């Protein structure tokens, strides 16, 4: 072993560590550079996308002490939550759990609520107790306790979904019903920059290690639910008060709102083994193509077809706008990132590609790639992962390490 984690942390304290983002490191590999452990100390990796297994534990003041004994039910901006387990008797306070996939409506759910809390927006709380209704207005920065936990996130390798049956189907993997006949594909996964792709043996991303969760300093709790040797994932937690809204939010699908979550992780470069694992490239990462009905794998493509020689960001040309009245792109955008007249709110846009097919004026353009199985090329109509924002959290983490604000290993 060339270096130790302690030695790297000492270099971070001294401000002379060599840090590359995953995208910087991969470019050097593609350019034919021969990197050694002496050339780099840390590589920052990241992922951003729809992660259903996200929840929050909150403590919310609803009324004056003595107003009620305990809440029978409670909602925040209409999103149903689960009171308890502590009864908080007589305190006017409710401890609760809210899921990122809980729905207030077809367009607003837990993911939207989490972003609004991080954005310190006004939140309307309604609690029922003993047949009485109690209402309060809260703000995220006023909560005495707010933690986010992911039960499964940052899958090492996810899947592309297709519909092999003839009829369209509504699914959490598409914004509009997914057309049949293997005519459309939706895809998840940030490929070569994903943390677990770069630490496949889970040498460093273990329980107790530090990460960024939506930009907030967090900790790995361990492997998540549905984790397997082939498709490991992580369970992580962080304080919501320090989260950055642009890295999180809701994502509307044809089966209801989902939750966007971002994770950044630092991989220390200790030896040639580290270099070997960090040198994985998109074209060498298998992308299973799965039937959305029975989850059976129909074949394998690769992430190079999704993220190489394609576009990572939407381009907009407002000159093409037809001023349709009720803008179809605005109505269908899963993150409310489209503005009338061809504008895009970059802090909300996750570059999913929905606007490409929904805008009749062809205001929006982006090469989203395709999957290839059994001699058939299937165009990707939706990306549920945002490589652009994944790269942003890599850069955010790199800056914190260079500023001696983030160290490798346990907290």
N, C-alpha and C positions, 0 to 999 in steps of 0.2 A: 504494500500500500504506500502510495507516494505522499499522501496528506491525510490528516484526520479532520473531523468536523470541528474539534476544538481549535485547531490551527486556523481553519477557515474563519471561524467566528472571531478569533483574535485579529485577523486581517480586516474583518468588517469593522471592529472597534477602532482600528487604526486608520480606517478609511482608504486602504490600498488594495482591496479585493478586486479581482477581475471578474466581472459579471456580464454574461450575454443573455439576452432573451432567447427563447427557443427559436424564433424566426431568424435572429442573427446567427445563431449557431448552425442552423440547418443550411443557411445560405453559404456559409464557409465550407460545409461538407459538399454541397452541390458544386461549388467552385473548385473543388479538388484539393482544398487545403488539408494538410495532415496535422490534426490537432492532438496534443498530448495533455496529460493532467497538469503539466507545468504552464500551459498556455491559458488555462481558465480555472476559476475556482467554483463558480456557481452558474447554473443555467436556470432561468425562470420559465416556468411552463404555465399554461392556463387553458381554461375552457369556459364557454358560455353557451347556454341554451336552455331548452325546456327540460326541467328536472322535476318530475311530479312529486318525488318523495321529499318535499320541503314543507316544514311546519314552523310555527312560532309559539313560544310560551310567553305570555304577557301577564302583567299585573296591572289592572285597570281600576281607577277610582271612578265609581258610578254615582255615589250619593254620599250624604253626610253619615258619619258613624251612627248606628242605631236605626237607620231608615229601613233596613231589612236584614234578615238573619243570613240568608244565602240565596244566590241567584239560581232559579230553576232553568233559565235559558238566557242567552246573551248573543248579540250580533254587533258587528262593527261595519259601518257603511253597508249594512244589509247582509254581510257575509256571516253565516252562522258559525259560532264557536262553541267549544265544550267547556263549561265551568268545572272547576276542580283541578286536582283532587282535594286540595285544602278548602274547607267550607268557608273560611274567612267570616265567621259568624259575627254579625253586628258591626263590622268595620266599614261597610259601604264599599268595600274593595272586592274585586273578583279576580282570582287567578284563573287563567283560561288557556286553552290550546286551540289554535286555528290552523287549518290545513291550507297549503298553497293551492289546492285544487277544489276547495269549497267555493260554491257559487252563490252570489247575490242575484245574478241575472246571466243571460247568455253572453254578456260582454264584460262583466266585472266579477272578479273572484279574489281568492286569497292572495295571488301574486300581485294583482293591482293594489290591494290593501297594503301589502308589505312595502311596496314602493312608495305609496302615499305616506306611510308612517316614516320611512327614511327621509322623505322629502318634506317632513314636518307640516303636512297639510292637515286641514281640519277633518277630524274623524267623528262621525256620529255613532254613539253607543246607545243601544236599547237593551235593557235587562228586564226580565220578568221574574217576580218573586211573590209567591202567595197570592196570585191573582192581580197583583199591582204591577204597573209599568214604571220603570225609572229610566230617564234619558239623561245623557251627558255629552258634552263635546270635549274631545281630548286632542292632544298633539303628540306626535311620536317622541319629541324630546322631553315631554313631561312624564312619561311612563317611569315608574320606579323600577320596573324590571322588564326587559325585552330581549329575549334570546331567540335566535334562529337555529334550528337543527335540521340537517338533511339526513333522512334515513337511508338514502342511496343517491349518489351523485358522482360526477366525473367518471362515468364508465370508461374503462380503458378502450373499449371498442364497441360501438353500438351497431345500428343496422340501417339499411334503406328499406322502405316499405313500399310494396306494390299491391295492386288489386288484380288477382288473376281471374276473378269472376266477371261476367259481362256487365252487371249493374253497378252504378256508383255506390259508394258506402261512406257514411259519416263516421269519422274516426278522430281520435285525439292526435293523430299524426298528419292531419290536413286541415286547412282553414276552410276550404270548400269541399264538398264530397269528392272523394278520390275516385277518379274515373277507372272503369274496369278494362279488361282485356290487355293488361300489362302495358298500358299506354302512358302512365304517369308514375313517377317515383318521388317519394319524400325521403329526406335523409337527416340523420343526427350524427353528431360527433365532430370534434375539431381536429381529428387526425393527428399529425406529427407533433403538434404543440401540446396535446393533452398530457397532463401530469403523469398518469399511469402508463401511457405509452413510453415515457422516458424513464420510468422506474418499474419495469415489468416484474421484477422479482420482489418488489415492495421492500427494498433495502432501507429506504428513508421515509417513505410516506406511511409511517406506522402510527399507532395510537400515541398521542402526546405531542406529535410533531406540529409545528406551526404552519398555518396556511392563511391566505386571504379568502374570506367568504364575502362576496359582494363588496370587496374593498375594505372590509373590517378585519382586524387581526383575529384569527380564529385558531381552532385546534382540531386535529383529527381525533375522532372518538374511536375509530377502528374501521374495519371493513363494514360496508353497508348491507342492507337486506338485498337478496337476489345476487349477491356477489358470488362469483365462482372462479376457479382457476383460469378459465378462458376469458371471462368477462368480469374482472374484479372492479369494484367501485368503492367509494369512500363515504363514511358518515362523518360529518363535520359540524362544528358549532361555533357561533360568534355572537357578540353583542350587536344588536341591531342599531344602536344609537350612532355607531360610527360607520354605518354602511353608506355606500355611494349609489344614489338612485339610478344612475346610468347603467349599472351592472345588474339590475334586477327589474322585475315587473311582471305584469300579466301577459298572457299570449292566448288570444282567442282561437279556438279550433271549431270544427263543425260539430264536435261533441261536447263543447263547453270550454270555459277558460282553463288554461294551464299556468304554470309558474316558471318564470325565467330566473336562473341562478347562475352566478359566475364563481369560479374557484381559481386561485393562483397558488402555485407551489414552487418552492425552490429546491432544485436537485444539486447537492454538492458533488463536485468532481474529485473523487479520491484516487482513482486508479484507471487503468485501461479498460476495465470492465465498465466503469461509468461512461467513458467515451463511447464504447461500443453500443451501449443501450441508448445513449443520447443521439446517436447517428442515424436512428430510424427515420425514414422519409416516407411521405404520403404514398408514393407508388408501391411501397413494400408492405403497406398495412391493409390486410384484407377487409373488405366491407361486405358483410353478409347481406344478401337481398332476400327479404322475408315477405311471405304472403300475409297481408294484414288480418286475414280471417283466422287462420289457425297457427300463425307464427312459425310455420315451417320454412326452413331455408331452401330457397329455390336455386341458389347459386351464389357465387362470390364475384364482386367487382373489387375496386380498390379506391382509397381516398385520393389518389392522384387525379382521378377523373372528376373529383369534386373540388379540390382546392388548388390544383396546379393548372396553369394556363387558363384559368377562369377568373371571374371578378369576385372580389370579396366585399364590394360596396355597391349599392345602388347608385346609378347615375340618373339625373332628372333633367329634362329639357322642357321647361314651362312653355316654350313657344309652340309646342305640339298640343297644348291643352285645348279641348273642345268645349270647355265650360258646360258640362253635361247637366248642370243643376245639382241633383244629388250625385256627387262624385262617386263612381263605383269603387275607385281605388281607396278613397277615404272610408267608405262604408265597410269594405272588406279587410282593411289593414288590421292585423291582429294585435298591434301594439299602439294604435291611435297615433301613428307617426306621420300620416299624410295630411297635408293642408290643401285647401281649395286652391286651384290655379297651378298645381304642380310642385308645391313646396314639400320639403321633407324635414321633419324635426329629427336631427341627427342623434340627439340624446335618447330618443325613443326607438329609432329605427334599428332593427336587428338584421336587416339585409336578408330577409327570408325569401323574397321574390314574389310574394302574393300580388303586388301591384303590377307585375309584368303582364299577367293574364287578365287582370280586372280592368285595366285602363284602356278604353277603346281608341284613345288618341296616341297611344304609344309614347307617352311622356317619359316612362321609366324604362331603363335598359340595364341588363346585367346578364352575363354568361354564368348560369348556375351549374353547368356541367351535366353529366348523365351517368347512368350505370349501364353495364354491359354484361348480359348473361345469355348463354345458349345462342350466341350469334345475333342477339337482338339488343339494340341500343335504345334505352328508355330515358327520356328527358326528365331531369329533376325539376319539379314544379314548386317545391318548397324545401327550404333548409330550416330545420328547427334548431340548428346551432349557428352561432355567429362567430366566424373565425376572426373577423375584424375586432370585435369586442374581446375575444379571447386573447388576441395579441395585445390589446390595450392593457389588460390586467397583468400580462407578462411585463410590460413596460412600467406599469405602476409599481410592481413588486421590485423590479430592478432598481428603480429610483430609491425606494425605501432602504434597500440593502446598501446602496452607495451612500446614503445619508446616515448609515449606522442606526436605522430604526427597526430593522428586522434581522433576526439571527436564525441560524439553521438549527433544526432539532426541536427539542421540547421547549415549552414556555418557561 
